[in-house]
Amino acid sequence: MPPSDRSRRFRDLHQTGCFVMPNPWDRGGARLLAGLGFPALATSSAACAWSLGKPDNRISLVEALAHLRDIAGAVELPVNADFEGGFATQPEAVAANVTAAAATGIAGLSIEDSTGDPAQPLYDFALAVERIRAARAALDATQTGVLLTGRSEGFLVGRPDLAETIRRLTAYAEAGAECLYAPGLRSLADIEAVVTALAPRPVNVLVGSDFATVARLAAAGVRRISIGPALARAAWTGFLHAAREIAEQGTFAAVARAIPFGELEGAFPRDPP
């Protein structure tokens, strides 16, 4: 399968500058974000899981692949897949699942090194590297041009060791990851250290609060910014605030402040039935 135009555009975005890649969880949200001018989108495993009534890291491979097809099919923008840990432990199984993901229309894909086991939250170093190497080989075999991001999760799973994070990301780059990502970094000094250590390879930073700005991260050399489930949390915040008011007070002030029906209705094209 030849590289798609979206894959080529996604790769170009990583060459210079800094771009923001927000994370929708349904077709409507993807189309609204595309209309705001963002150059690319990404999925969020947590936001997807919540929309299905499940906690993060509890959706199946089948559900994940359907979600990727849905989001990628909703827009013309490049879409990066939050593919969790590849939905497998062993490298050969990760490779098989990555091959399936590459056929959904995505332009990029990330593989993380967290295990889900609190006693041993990160895969052993050698296995983690082999998993990235297997994903790289699988993507190369598809000839789709899907960009591979290597994620090290230490700062999210209680192992906030900057030196180890950099060691892992460096190894993932050597194993074929084209973008590097350590979600959970909040110190600008730590972010700058990662960017410097991995230069000239592009680094993604997760922003889920107001600890930084796009301009400040761009000045630090960050190439890509994603916001994970932050938009989903914001949406659920408004939903629950309004629902609790109705349930507990019997009033409707929150829904009275909502975006008008007509504004939302007009944001979506009239597709043929």
Stockholm file with secondary structure:
# STOCKHOLM 1.0

chainA/1-273         MPPSDRSRRFRDLHQTGCFVMPNPWDRGGARLLAGLGFPALATSSAACAWSLGKPDNRISLVEALAHLRDIAGAVELPVNADFEGGFATQPEAVAANVTAAAATGIAGLSIEDSTGDPAQPLYDFALAVERIRAARAALDATQTGVLLTGRSEGFLVGRPDLAETIRRLTAYAEAGAECLYAPGLRSLADIEAVVTALAPRPVNVLVGSDFATVARLAAAGVRRISIGPALARAAWTGFLHAAREIAEQGTFAAVARAIPFGELEGAFPRDPP
#=GR chainA/1-273 SS CCCCHHHHHHHHHTTSSCEEECCCSSHHHHHHHHHTTCSCEECCHHHHHHHTTCCTTCSCHHHHHHHHHHHHHHCSSCEEEECTTTTCSSHHHHHHHHHHHHTTTCSEEEEECBCSCTTSCBCCHHHHHHHHHHHHHHHHHHTSCCEEEEECCTTTTTCCCHHHHHHHHHHHHHTTCSEEECTTCCCHHHHHHHHHHHTTSCEEEECCSSSCCHHHHHHTTCCEEECTTHHHHHHHHHHHHHHHHHHHHCCCHHHHTSCCHHHHHTTSCCCCC
#=GC SS_cons         CCCCHHHHHHHHHTTSSCEEECCCSSHHHHHHHHHTTCSCEECCHHHHHHHTTCCTTCSCHHHHHHHHHHHHHHCSSCEEEECTTTTCSSHHHHHHHHHHHHTTTCSEEEEECBCSCTTSCBCCHHHHHHHHHHHHHHHHHHTSCCEEEEECCTTTTTCCCHHHHHHHHHHHHHTTCSEEECTTCCCHHHHHHHHHHHTTSCEEEECCSSSCCHHHHHHTTCCEEECTTHHHHHHHHHHHHHHHHHHHHCCCHHHHTSCCHHHHHTTSCCCCC
//
